[in-house]
Amino acid sequence: MPSIEYWRNKSTLQTYDIETQRKDATFGVYGRYAFDVKGWKPYAGAGWAVHFLSNRVNAPTLGLNDASSSLAKGGFALLGGASFGLSDKIDNFLELKYHHIPDYKQLKINWGLTYQIK
């Protein structure tokens, strides 16, 4: 299944006039196996994703005025979760996903809705 994810984290230390920001836009493909349990569907899976990572720091007192860097890296992911049927076509899901990217590691908790096309 295809996946698109985005997150952004911003921190500010007003005492030292420091501001940082990290962003990640992720495009991935995952395979998962769902276990058939009455009323809910636990699942486990793995996949591969490309992460477009960017960092920005603004710390004028340290001599860093809007310093930034960007890079793209691929990495594998493991996931596990469960979906709960709300109707014939719509499910609610909760999952834990671990991305292993060289020099970066991410652990995410995702919640959302899915729509079944078939």
OpenMM code with the backbone's topology and positions (N, CA, C; nanometers):
from openmm import Vec3, app, unit

residues = "MET PRO SER ILE GLU TYR TRP ARG ASN LYS SER THR LEU GLN THR TYR ASP ILE GLU THR GLN ARG LYS ASP ALA THR PHE GLY VAL TYR GLY ARG TYR ALA PHE ASP VAL LYS GLY TRP LYS PRO TYR ALA GLY ALA GLY TRP ALA VAL HIS PHE LEU SER ASN ARG VAL ASN ALA PRO THR LEU GLY LEU ASN ASP ALA SER SER SER LEU ALA LYS GLY GLY PHE ALA LEU LEU GLY GLY ALA SER PHE GLY LEU SER ASP LYS ILE ASP ASN PHE LEU GLU LEU LYS TYR HIS HIS ILE PRO ASP TYR LYS GLN LEU LYS ILE ASN TRP GLY LEU THR TYR GLN ILE LYS".split()
positions = [
    Vec3(0.0833, -0.1169, 0.0000),
    Vec3(0.0000, 0.0000, 0.0000),
    Vec3(0.0885, 0.1242, 0.0000),
    Vec3(0.0512, 0.2256, -0.0731),
    Vec3(0.1298, 0.3497, -0.0746),
    Vec3(0.1038, 0.4327, 0.0514),
    Vec3(0.1980, 0.5192, 0.0843),
    Vec3(0.1840, 0.6026, 0.2036),
    Vec3(0.2512, 0.7379, 0.1821),
    Vec3(0.1874, 0.8420, 0.2320),
    Vec3(0.2445, 0.9773, 0.2333),
    Vec3(0.2315, 1.0283, 0.3759),
    Vec3(0.3431, 1.0742, 0.4332),
    Vec3(0.3429, 1.1261, 0.5696),
    Vec3(0.4216, 1.2568, 0.5736),
    Vec3(0.3847, 1.3428, 0.6684),
    Vec3(0.4563, 1.4691, 0.6868),
    Vec3(0.4508, 1.5041, 0.8352),
    Vec3(0.5636, 1.5504, 0.8877),
    Vec3(0.5661, 1.6045, 1.0222),
    Vec3(0.6638, 1.7203, 1.0284),
    Vec3(0.6420, 1.8070, 1.1289),
    Vec3(0.7275, 1.9235, 1.1509),
    Vec3(0.7353, 1.9471, 1.3005),
    Vec3(0.8550, 1.9793, 1.3489),
    Vec3(0.8766, 2.0079, 1.4899),
    Vec3(0.9542, 2.1387, 1.5001),
    Vec3(0.9049, 2.2294, 1.5823),
    Vec3(0.9706, 2.3589, 1.5991),
    Vec3(0.9933, 2.3838, 1.7474),
    Vec3(1.1141, 2.4289, 1.7825),
    Vec3(1.1493, 2.4591, 1.9223),
    Vec3(1.2102, 2.5976, 1.9303),
    Vec3(1.1828, 2.6666, 2.0409),
    Vec3(1.2364, 2.8007, 2.0624),
    Vec3(1.2888, 2.8125, 2.2049),
    Vec3(1.4106, 2.8651, 2.2183),
    Vec3(1.4682, 2.8995, 2.3483),
    Vec3(1.4814, 3.0517, 2.3511),
    Vec3(1.3807, 3.1195, 2.4052),
    Vec3(1.3787, 3.2656, 2.4013),
    Vec3(1.4940, 3.3277, 2.4800),
    Vec3(1.5354, 3.2640, 2.5880),
    Vec3(1.6442, 3.3174, 2.6710),
    Vec3(1.7724, 3.3359, 2.5892),
    Vec3(1.8004, 3.2416, 2.4973),
    Vec3(1.9229, 3.2458, 2.4175),
    Vec3(1.8976, 3.2859, 2.2729),
    Vec3(1.7741, 3.3212, 2.2408),
    Vec3(1.7360, 3.3626, 2.1050),
    Vec3(1.7714, 3.2550, 2.0023),
    Vec3(1.7298, 3.1306, 2.0310),
    Vec3(1.7570, 3.0169, 1.9422),
    Vec3(1.6237, 2.9574, 1.8968),
    Vec3(1.6147, 2.9325, 1.7673),
    Vec3(1.4959, 2.8699, 1.7105),
    Vec3(1.5390, 2.7582, 1.6166),
    Vec3(1.4808, 2.6395, 1.6331),
    Vec3(1.5130, 2.5261, 1.5466),
    Vec3(1.3850, 2.4690, 1.4862),
    Vec3(1.4009, 2.4100, 1.3699),
    Vec3(1.2869, 2.3466, 1.3035),
    Vec3(1.3353, 2.2253, 1.2246),
    Vec3(1.2629, 2.1141, 1.2377),
    Vec3(1.2926, 1.9921, 1.1613),
    Vec3(1.1659, 1.9504, 1.0883),
    Vec3(1.1814, 1.9047, 0.9634),
    Vec3(1.0671, 1.8598, 0.8841),
    Vec3(1.1030, 1.7304, 0.8118),
    Vec3(1.0008, 1.6500, 0.7853),
    Vec3(1.0193, 1.5263, 0.7095),
    Vec3(0.8943, 1.5008, 0.6263),
    Vec3(0.9113, 1.4935, 0.4958),
    Vec3(0.8054, 1.4501, 0.4043),
    Vec3(0.8468, 1.3111, 0.3571),
    Vec3(0.7573, 1.2132, 0.3736),
    Vec3(0.7904, 1.0733, 0.3469),
    Vec3(0.6953, 1.0143, 0.2434),
    Vec3(0.7534, 0.9447, 0.1463),
    Vec3(0.6770, 0.8699, 0.0468),
    Vec3(0.7221, 0.7251, 0.0557),
    Vec3(0.6285, 0.6347, 0.0828),
    Vec3(0.6666, 0.4959, 0.1045),
    Vec3(0.5707, 0.3957, 0.0445),
    Vec3(0.6174, 0.2720, 0.0422),
    Vec3(0.5369, 0.1579, -0.0012),
    Vec3(0.5523, 0.0499, 0.1042),
    Vec3(0.4389, -0.0033, 0.1518),
    Vec3(0.4402, -0.1004, 0.2597),
    Vec3(0.3544, -0.2204, 0.2239),
    Vec3(0.3943, -0.3355, 0.2735),
    Vec3(0.3124, -0.4553, 0.2659),
    Vec3(0.2741, -0.4919, 0.4070),
    Vec3(0.1509, -0.5361, 0.4251),
    Vec3(0.1105, -0.5756, 0.5599),
    Vec3(0.0204, -0.6976, 0.5535),
    Vec3(0.0236, -0.7729, 0.6602),
    Vec3(-0.0588, -0.8913, 0.6731),
    Vec3(-0.1580, -0.8675, 0.7863),
    Vec3(-0.2862, -0.8800, 0.7563),
    Vec3(-0.3905, -0.8593, 0.8565),
    Vec3(-0.4399, -0.9939, 0.9085),
    Vec3(-0.4550, -1.0039, 1.0386),
    Vec3(-0.5100, -1.1215, 1.1031),
    Vec3(-0.6611, -1.1002, 1.1166),
    Vec3(-0.7377, -1.2001, 1.0880),
    Vec3(-0.8828, -1.1856, 1.0911),
    Vec3(-0.9374, -1.2231, 1.2286),
    Vec3(-0.9725, -1.1220, 1.3058),
    Vec3(-1.0302, -1.1400, 1.4381),
    Vec3(-1.1656, -1.0685, 1.4367),
    Vec3(-1.2661, -1.1276, 1.4946),
    Vec3(-1.3999, -1.0697, 1.4905),
    Vec3(-1.4037, -0.9317, 1.5569),
    Vec3(-1.4501, -0.8318, 1.4821),
    Vec3(-1.4665, -0.6968, 1.5357),
    Vec3(-1.3479, -0.6040, 1.5136),
    Vec3(-1.2301, -0.6592, 1.4913),
    Vec3(-1.1126, -0.5753, 1.4656),
    Vec3(-1.0102, -0.6553, 1.3883),
    Vec3(-0.9126, -0.5873, 1.3286),
    Vec3(-0.8128, -0.6539, 1.2456),
    Vec3(-0.6720, -0.6089, 1.2860),
    Vec3(-0.6039, -0.6861, 1.3688),
    Vec3(-0.4635, -0.6540, 1.3956),
    Vec3(-0.3802, -0.6841, 1.2711),
    Vec3(-0.2706, -0.6103, 1.2529),
    Vec3(-0.1850, -0.6316, 1.1362),
    Vec3(-0.0392, -0.6008, 1.1690),
    Vec3(0.0486, -0.6562, 1.0860),
    Vec3(0.1929, -0.6310, 1.0965),
    Vec3(0.2462, -0.6176, 0.9545),
    Vec3(0.3523, -0.5391, 0.9379),
    Vec3(0.4052, -0.5219, 0.8038),
    Vec3(0.5424, -0.4585, 0.8016),
    Vec3(0.5917, -0.4397, 0.6799),
    Vec3(0.7225, -0.3782, 0.6579),
    Vec3(0.7201, -0.3086, 0.5229),
    Vec3(0.8165, -0.2211, 0.5021),
    Vec3(0.8221, -0.1504, 0.3747),
    Vec3(0.9459, -0.0656, 0.3611),
    Vec3(0.9433, 0.0172, 0.2596),
    Vec3(1.0550, 0.1049, 0.2244),
    Vec3(1.0003, 0.2440, 0.1989),
    Vec3(1.0740, 0.3469, 0.2412),
    Vec3(1.0282, 0.4844, 0.2217),
    Vec3(1.1461, 0.5761, 0.1913),
    Vec3(1.1165, 0.6825, 0.1200),
    Vec3(1.2135, 0.7887, 0.0932),
    Vec3(1.1726, 0.9078, 0.1786),
    Vec3(1.2671, 0.9596, 0.2550),
    Vec3(1.2431, 1.0716, 0.3458),
    Vec3(1.3142, 1.1955, 0.2930),
    Vec3(1.2398, 1.3059, 0.2846),
    Vec3(1.2964, 1.4349, 0.2470),
    Vec3(1.3059, 1.5164, 0.3755),
    Vec3(1.4263, 1.5168, 0.4341),
    Vec3(1.4507, 1.5763, 0.5651),
    Vec3(1.5090, 1.7164, 0.5505),
    Vec3(1.4653, 1.8080, 0.6370),
    Vec3(1.5261, 1.9416, 0.6375),
    Vec3(1.5375, 1.9906, 0.7822),
    Vec3(1.6440, 2.0642, 0.8071),
    Vec3(1.6725, 2.1228, 0.9376),
    Vec3(1.7014, 2.2704, 0.9192),
    Vec3(1.6540, 2.3513, 1.0135),
    Vec3(1.6824, 2.4946, 1.0101),
    Vec3(1.7122, 2.5410, 1.1517),
    Vec3(1.8165, 2.6234, 1.1659),
    Vec3(1.8532, 2.6817, 1.2954),
    Vec3(1.8729, 2.8305, 1.2770),
    Vec3(1.8136, 2.9076, 1.3666),
    Vec3(1.8363, 3.0515, 1.3689),
    Vec3(1.8817, 3.0874, 1.5103),
    Vec3(2.0105, 3.1155, 1.5241),
    Vec3(2.0694, 3.1497, 1.6539),
    Vec3(2.1682, 3.2635, 1.6333),
    Vec3(2.1193, 3.3876, 1.6182),
    Vec3(2.2079, 3.5015, 1.5898),
    Vec3(2.3164, 3.5218, 1.6953),
    Vec3(2.2861, 3.4938, 1.8230),
    Vec3(2.3870, 3.5127, 1.9284),
    Vec3(2.5028, 3.4136, 1.9152),
    Vec3(2.4804, 3.3029, 1.8427),
    Vec3(2.5852, 3.2034, 1.8195),
    Vec3(2.6454, 3.2150, 1.6792),
    Vec3(2.6022, 3.3147, 1.6043),
    Vec3(2.6550, 3.3347, 1.4698),
    Vec3(2.5876, 3.2516, 1.3626),
    Vec3(2.4736, 3.1914, 1.3923),
    Vec3(2.3983, 3.1125, 1.2935),
    Vec3(2.2717, 3.1883, 1.2557),
    Vec3(2.2730, 3.2503, 1.1401),
    Vec3(2.1566, 3.3239, 1.0922),
    Vec3(2.0875, 3.2427, 0.9843),
    Vec3(1.9767, 3.1813, 1.0204),
    Vec3(1.8977, 3.0984, 0.9284),
    Vec3(1.9820, 2.9929, 0.8565),
    Vec3(2.0620, 2.9194, 0.9308),
    Vec3(2.1388, 2.8078, 0.8735),
    Vec3(2.0437, 2.6920, 0.8480),
    Vec3(2.0582, 2.6275, 0.7325),
    Vec3(1.9675, 2.5165, 0.7010),
    Vec3(2.0394, 2.4087, 0.6208),
    Vec3(1.9812, 2.2897, 0.6241),
    Vec3(2.0327, 2.1783, 0.5443),
    Vec3(1.9157, 2.0898, 0.5058),
    Vec3(1.9277, 2.0265, 0.3903),
    Vec3(1.8240, 1.9354, 0.3416),
    Vec3(1.8900, 1.8145, 0.2791),
    Vec3(1.8242, 1.6999, 0.2885),
    Vec3(1.8750, 1.5790, 0.2248),
    Vec3(1.7612, 1.4805, 0.2063),
    Vec3(1.7826, 1.3859, 0.1180),
    Vec3(1.6862, 1.2782, 0.0940),
    Vec3(1.7554, 1.1459, 0.1241),
    Vec3(1.6873, 1.0605, 0.2001),
    Vec3(1.7437, 0.9301, 0.2359),
    Vec3(1.6332, 0.8257, 0.2327),
    Vec3(1.6703, 0.7059, 0.1942),
    Vec3(1.5773, 0.5937, 0.1965),
    Vec3(1.6031, 0.5067, 0.3171),
    Vec3(1.5005, 0.4367, 0.3605),
    Vec3(1.5154, 0.3471, 0.4736),
    Vec3(1.3980, 0.2541, 0.4860),
    Vec3(1.4171, 0.1472, 0.5635),
    Vec3(1.3090, 0.0505, 0.5792),
    Vec3(1.2221, 0.0875, 0.6993),
    Vec3(1.1041, 0.0293, 0.7034),
    Vec3(1.0116, 0.0560, 0.8124),
    Vec3(0.9430, -0.0728, 0.8556),
    Vec3(0.9137, -0.0808, 0.9846),
    Vec3(0.8336, -0.1888, 1.0413),
    Vec3(0.7092, -0.1260, 1.1030),
    Vec3(0.5956, -0.1949, 1.0913),
    Vec3(0.4740, -0.1384, 1.1470),
    Vec3(0.3849, -0.2467, 1.2045),
    Vec3(0.3038, -0.2071, 1.2979),
    Vec3(0.2051, -0.2948, 1.3571),
    Vec3(0.0897, -0.2114, 1.4067),
    Vec3(-0.0291, -0.2653, 1.4004),
    Vec3(-0.1440, -0.1885, 1.4457),
    Vec3(-0.2709, -0.2696, 1.4378),
    Vec3(-0.3814, -0.1975, 1.4434),
    Vec3(-0.5125, -0.2604, 1.4353),
    Vec3(-0.6111, -0.1634, 1.3721),
    Vec3(-0.7052, -0.2198, 1.2967),
    Vec3(-0.8128, -0.1381, 1.2408),
    Vec3(-0.9456, -0.1879, 1.2961),
    Vec3(-1.0380, -0.0953, 1.3091),
    Vec3(-1.1691, -0.1221, 1.3667),
    Vec3(-1.2746, -0.0712, 1.2701),
    Vec3(-1.3627, -0.1587, 1.2261),
    Vec3(-1.4646, -0.1215, 1.1280),
    Vec3(-1.5670, -0.0246, 1.1841),
    Vec3(-1.5889, 0.0857, 1.1111),
    Vec3(-1.6923, 0.1818, 1.1478),
    Vec3(-1.8174, 0.1634, 1.0618),
    Vec3(-1.7949, 0.1210, 0.9362),
    Vec3(-1.9047, 0.0928, 0.8433),
    Vec3(-1.8541, -0.0095, 0.7411),
    Vec3(-1.9331, -0.0362, 0.6379),
    Vec3(-1.8906, -0.1316, 0.5355),
    Vec3(-1.7636, -0.0873, 0.4638),
    Vec3(-1.7453, 0.0429, 0.4445),
    Vec3(-1.6332, 0.0950, 0.3658),
    Vec3(-1.5289, 0.1707, 0.4480),
    Vec3(-1.5609, 0.2136, 0.5677),
    Vec3(-1.4712, 0.2998, 0.6463),
    Vec3(-1.4236, 0.2276, 0.7720),
    Vec3(-1.2906, 0.2324, 0.7940),
    Vec3(-1.2280, 0.1754, 0.9135),
    Vec3(-1.1507, 0.2842, 0.9868),
    Vec3(-1.1368, 0.2685, 1.1151),
    Vec3(-1.0544, 0.3515, 1.2011),
    Vec3(-0.9295, 0.2692, 1.2329),
    Vec3(-0.8095, 0.3287, 1.2322),
    Vec3(-0.6906, 0.2505, 1.2635),
    Vec3(-0.5993, 0.3238, 1.3608),
    Vec3(-0.5193, 0.2450, 1.4317),
    Vec3(-0.4157, 0.2941, 1.5221),
    Vec3(-0.2939, 0.2074, 1.4977),
    Vec3(-0.1775, 0.2713, 1.4705),
    Vec3(-0.0585, 0.1917, 1.4412),
    Vec3(0.0670, 0.2541, 1.4993),
    Vec3(0.1661, 0.1683, 1.5184),
    Vec3(0.2991, 0.2074, 1.5620),
    Vec3(0.3929, 0.1752, 1.4470),
    Vec3(0.4738, 0.2737, 1.4064),
    Vec3(0.5615, 0.2557, 1.2909),
    Vec3(0.7032, 0.3002, 1.3270),
    Vec3(0.8004, 0.2158, 1.2949),
    Vec3(0.9417, 0.2464, 1.3193),
    Vec3(1.0119, 0.2602, 1.1847),
    Vec3(1.0743, 0.3762, 1.1617),
    Vec3(1.1527, 0.4005, 1.0406),
    Vec3(1.3007, 0.3958, 1.0762),
    Vec3(1.3751, 0.3121, 1.0070),
    Vec3(1.5197, 0.3059, 1.0264),
    Vec3(1.5854, 0.3685, 0.9040),
    Vec3(1.6314, 0.4907, 0.9215),
    Vec3(1.6972, 0.5670, 0.8160),
    Vec3(1.8422, 0.5827, 0.8612),
    Vec3(1.9412, 0.5596, 0.7737),
    Vec3(2.0802, 0.5780, 0.8162),
    Vec3(2.1016, 0.7140, 0.8844),
    Vec3(2.1551, 0.7140, 1.0031),
    Vec3(2.1821, 0.8315, 1.0866),
    Vec3(2.0559, 0.8942, 1.1468),
    Vec3(1.9391, 0.8423, 1.1168),
    Vec3(1.8130, 0.8924, 1.1728),
    Vec3(1.7253, 0.7726, 1.2071),
    Vec3(1.6514, 0.7835, 1.3141),
    Vec3(1.5540, 0.6807, 1.3498),
    Vec3(1.4275, 0.7519, 1.3965),
    Vec3(1.3117, 0.6984, 1.3571),
    Vec3(1.1856, 0.7607, 1.3936),
    Vec3(1.0888, 0.6543, 1.4447),
    Vec3(1.0186, 0.6869, 1.5505),
    Vec3(0.9128, 0.6024, 1.6022),
    Vec3(0.7860, 0.6879, 1.6003),
    Vec3(0.6836, 0.6395, 1.5300),
    Vec3(0.5620, 0.7188, 1.5107),
    Vec3(0.4403, 0.6419, 1.5598),
    Vec3(0.3447, 0.7151, 1.6129),
    Vec3(0.2125, 0.6617, 1.6431),
    Vec3(0.1172, 0.7308, 1.5464),
    Vec3(0.0496, 0.6527, 1.4639),
    Vec3(-0.0429, 0.7070, 1.3642),
    Vec3(-0.1848, 0.6648, 1.3975),
    Vec3(-0.2774, 0.7538, 1.3729),
    Vec3(-0.4191, 0.7271, 1.3869),
    Vec3(-0.4889, 0.7863, 1.2655),
    Vec3(-0.5906, 0.7192, 1.2166),
    Vec3(-0.6599, 0.7748, 1.1019),
    Vec3(-0.7779, 0.6913, 1.0574),
    Vec3(-0.8282, 0.7281, 0.9404),
    Vec3(-0.9413, 0.6607, 0.8788),
    Vec3(-0.8982, 0.6050, 0.7443),
    Vec3(-0.9520, 0.4906, 0.7069),
    Vec3(-0.9268, 0.4327, 0.5762),
    Vec3(-1.0595, 0.4110, 0.5059),
    Vec3(-1.0559, 0.4225, 0.3748),
    Vec3(-1.1729, 0.3976, 0.2911),
    Vec3(-1.1421, 0.2830, 0.1984),
    Vec3(-1.2247, 0.1807, 0.1986),
    Vec3(-1.2029, 0.0630, 0.1157),
    Vec3(-1.2671, 0.0844, -0.0211),
    Vec3(-1.1859, 0.0789, -0.1255),
    Vec3(-1.2334, 0.1040, -0.2610),
    Vec3(-1.3126, -0.0137, -0.3157),
    Vec3(-1.2699, -0.1362, -0.2875),
    Vec3(-1.3370, -0.2530, -0.3460),
    Vec3(-1.4748, -0.2803, -0.2933),
] * unit.nanometer
topology = app.Topology()
chain = topology.addChain("A")
for resn in residues:
    res = topology.addResidue(resn, chain)
    for name in ("N", "CA", "C"):
        topology.addAtom(name, app.Element.getBySymbol(name[0]), res)
